[in-house]
Amino acid sequence: MKLQDLQEGTSIPCIVVDVQPSYTASPPVPEHMMRNWNNQLMDFLNKQNSPILMFVNAEEQGLTNDTIPSIKQFWEQNGFDPDNWNRVQINDKGYGYFRSWMDSGIPDSILIKTIREMYQYRHTDSRDLFDGENYSTEYGELMSAYLSANPNDEDTIKEDAISVEWTSLAQLKKFSGSYIMGGGREECLREVQLLMNAFNFKYRTIDKFVYG
């Protein structure tokens, strides 16, 4: 969705993924445009009067040098009004939960079916599905058919884990219908979108504010 296509209303919740110093130091946005890009994003968020769900990679897993205070400072330096922090929910999520399958080209439909199956059978690691066939008959038939047609993907699916329960579904459900933005388009943003797709949580992507 392009910025000019957005509705005039300011009551739509926003999900912002990984807009933080470590990722904006050398993002796929030209360097000379970056400050203007950040300023425009913060101006857009300031004009909303709705909740903001802010996904970051910070202290919890030590995946970046960023901290929650340094990320908040970065937002404010780029124009975010400190009075709006009471509308923001911060989730220190980490990353890479679906990337082994994503980067190997496993179709979204297979990823989504697997995510649903993992929640149904209370697996946090996808390898547990295949250890003793801990899955439904329907899923077993789906995977059997897929792997028969795509045998080169078998090692990835059975040995390279994807993970769930890295964020609260109850919280994410409250943001169904949100604008979503941040980055990268085929990386962390896509992981959040895939999780939302798995449970039919609606969203509209603001392309202007997506990395890549």
C-alpha positions as CSV (number, residue, x, y, z in Angstrom):
1,M,0.0,0.0,0.0
2,K,1.3,3.4,-1.0
3,L,1.2,6.3,1.5
4,Q,-1.1,8.3,-0.7
5,D,-3.6,5.4,-0.7
6,L,-4.0,5.4,3.1
7,Q,-7.3,6.4,4.6
8,E,-7.7,9.7,6.2
9,G,-8.5,8.2,9.6
10,T,-5.9,8.0,12.3
11,S,-7.4,5.2,14.4
12,I,-5.8,2.2,12.6
13,P,-3.2,0.4,14.8
14,C,0.4,0.2,13.5
15,I,3.0,-2.6,13.7
16,V,6.6,-1.4,13.2
17,V,9.3,-4.0,12.7
18,D,13.0,-3.4,13.4
19,V,13.2,0.3,12.9
20,Q,16.3,0.8,15.1
21,P,19.9,2.0,14.8
22,S,21.5,-1.4,13.9
23,Y,19.3,-1.8,10.9
24,T,19.1,1.8,9.7
25,A,22.9,2.3,9.7
26,S,23.2,0.7,6.3
27,P,19.7,-0.3,5.1
28,P,18.4,-0.8,1.6
29,V,17.3,2.8,1.6
30,P,19.9,5.2,0.1
31,E,22.0,6.8,2.8
32,H,21.1,10.4,1.7
33,M,17.4,9.5,2.0
34,M,17.5,7.7,5.3
35,R,17.0,10.7,7.7
36,N,14.1,12.0,5.6
37,W,12.7,8.4,5.5
38,N,12.9,8.1,9.3
39,N,11.4,11.6,9.8
40,Q,8.5,10.8,7.5
41,L,7.8,7.5,9.3
42,M,7.9,9.2,12.7
43,D,5.6,12.0,11.5
44,F,3.2,9.4,10.2
45,L,3.2,7.6,13.6
46,N,2.8,10.8,15.5
47,K,-0.4,11.6,13.5
48,Q,-2.0,8.3,14.5
49,N,-4.0,8.1,17.7
50,S,-4.0,4.3,17.9
51,P,-1.8,1.7,19.5
52,I,1.6,0.9,18.1
53,L,3.2,-2.6,18.3
54,M,7.0,-2.2,18.0
55,F,9.1,-5.3,17.3
56,V,12.8,-4.9,17.9
57,N,16.0,-7.0,18.3
58,A,17.6,-5.7,21.5
59,E,18.8,-6.9,24.9
60,E,16.8,-10.2,25.3
61,Q,18.9,-12.2,22.9
62,G,21.9,-9.9,22.3
63,L,21.5,-10.1,18.5
64,T,22.3,-6.4,18.1
65,N,24.1,-3.7,20.1
66,D,20.8,-1.9,20.5
67,T,19.0,-1.5,23.8
68,I,15.4,-0.5,24.4
69,P,16.5,2.9,25.7
70,S,18.8,3.5,22.7
71,I,16.0,2.5,20.2
72,K,13.6,4.9,21.9
73,Q,16.2,7.6,21.8
74,F,16.7,6.9,18.1
75,W,13.0,7.3,17.4
76,E,12.8,10.6,19.3
77,Q,15.9,11.9,17.5
78,N,14.1,11.2,14.2
79,G,11.0,13.1,15.4
80,F,8.8,10.7,17.4
81,D,6.9,12.6,20.1
82,P,7.9,11.3,23.6
83,D,4.3,11.9,24.7
84,N,3.2,9.1,22.4
85,W,5.2,6.3,24.2
86,N,2.0,5.5,26.2
87,R,0.6,4.2,22.9
88,V,3.5,1.9,22.2
89,Q,3.9,-1.8,23.1
90,I,7.6,-2.9,22.7
91,N,8.3,-6.6,21.9
92,D,12.0,-7.7,22.0
93,K,11.5,-10.6,19.6
94,G,14.8,-11.7,18.1
95,Y,14.8,-13.0,14.5
96,G,15.4,-16.0,12.2
97,Y,12.5,-18.1,13.4
98,F,11.3,-19.0,9.9
99,R,14.3,-18.0,7.9
100,S,15.8,-21.5,7.3
101,W,12.7,-22.5,5.3
102,M,12.1,-19.0,3.8
103,D,15.7,-18.8,2.5
104,S,15.5,-22.3,1.1
105,G,12.4,-21.3,-1.0
106,I,9.8,-23.4,0.9
107,P,6.4,-22.1,-0.2
108,D,4.5,-19.8,2.1
109,S,1.6,-22.3,2.0
110,I,3.8,-25.0,3.5
111,L,5.2,-22.7,6.1
112,I,1.7,-21.5,7.1
113,K,0.4,-25.1,7.4
114,T,3.4,-26.0,9.5
115,I,3.0,-23.0,11.8
116,R,-0.6,-23.9,12.4
117,E,0.2,-27.6,13.0
118,M,2.9,-26.6,15.5
119,Y,0.5,-24.6,17.6
120,Q,-2.1,-27.3,17.4
121,Y,0.3,-29.9,18.7
122,R,2.1,-27.5,21.0
123,H,5.5,-27.9,19.3
124,T,7.9,-24.9,19.5
125,D,10.5,-26.6,17.2
126,S,9.3,-28.0,13.8
127,R,11.6,-31.0,14.1
128,D,9.4,-32.3,16.9
129,L,6.6,-32.7,14.3
130,F,8.6,-35.3,12.4
131,D,10.1,-37.1,15.5
132,G,7.5,-39.8,15.9
133,E,5.1,-38.3,13.4
134,N,3.5,-35.9,15.9
135,Y,1.1,-34.3,13.5
136,S,-2.4,-34.7,12.0
137,T,-3.3,-37.1,9.2
138,E,-4.1,-34.2,7.0
139,Y,-0.8,-32.5,7.5
140,G,1.0,-35.8,7.0
141,E,-0.7,-36.3,3.6
142,L,0.1,-32.7,2.6
143,M,3.8,-33.1,3.5
144,S,4.1,-36.5,1.9
145,A,2.7,-35.1,-1.4
146,Y,4.9,-32.0,-1.2
147,L,8.1,-34.0,-0.5
148,S,7.3,-36.5,-3.2
149,A,7.2,-33.6,-5.7
150,N,10.1,-31.7,-4.1
151,P,12.5,-34.3,-2.6
152,N,15.4,-31.8,-2.4
153,D,13.5,-29.9,0.3
154,E,13.3,-32.9,2.6
155,D,16.5,-32.3,4.5
156,T,15.5,-28.6,5.1
157,I,12.0,-29.5,6.3
158,K,13.0,-32.3,8.6
159,E,16.3,-31.1,9.9
160,D,16.3,-27.3,9.8
161,A,14.1,-26.0,12.5
162,I,11.5,-23.2,12.4
163,S,10.3,-21.9,15.7
164,V,7.0,-20.5,17.1
165,E,5.9,-18.8,20.3
166,W,8.4,-16.0,19.9
167,T,5.6,-13.5,20.3
168,S,2.1,-13.5,21.9
169,L,-0.7,-14.5,19.5
170,A,-3.2,-12.9,21.8
171,Q,-1.3,-9.6,21.5
172,L,-0.9,-9.9,17.8
173,K,-4.6,-10.7,17.3
174,K,-5.4,-7.3,18.9
175,F,-3.5,-5.7,16.1
176,S,-5.4,-7.5,13.3
177,G,-6.3,-4.9,10.7
178,S,-3.1,-2.9,11.4
179,Y,-0.8,-1.0,9.1
180,I,2.5,-2.8,9.1
181,M,5.9,-1.4,8.2
182,G,9.6,-1.7,8.8
183,G,12.0,-4.3,7.5
184,G,13.4,-6.1,5.8
185,R,10.8,-7.0,3.3
186,E,11.9,-10.6,2.9
187,E,13.4,-11.0,6.4
188,C,12.0,-9.9,9.8
189,L,8.9,-8.1,8.3
190,R,8.1,-11.2,6.4
191,E,8.3,-13.4,9.5
192,V,5.7,-11.3,11.2
193,Q,3.5,-11.3,8.1
194,L,3.7,-15.1,7.9
195,L,2.7,-15.5,11.5
196,M,-0.2,-13.2,11.0
197,N,-1.2,-15.0,7.8
198,A,-1.2,-18.3,9.6
199,F,-4.0,-17.1,11.9
200,N,-5.8,-14.9,9.4
201,F,-4.9,-11.7,11.2
202,K,-5.4,-8.9,8.7
203,Y,-2.8,-6.2,7.9
204,R,-2.0,-3.6,5.2
205,T,1.6,-3.1,4.3
206,I,2.8,0.5,3.9
207,D,5.4,0.0,1.1
208,K,6.9,3.5,1.5
209,F,8.1,2.5,5.0
210,V,9.5,-1.0,4.2
211,Y,13.2,-1.8,3.9
212,G,14.0,-3.5,0.6
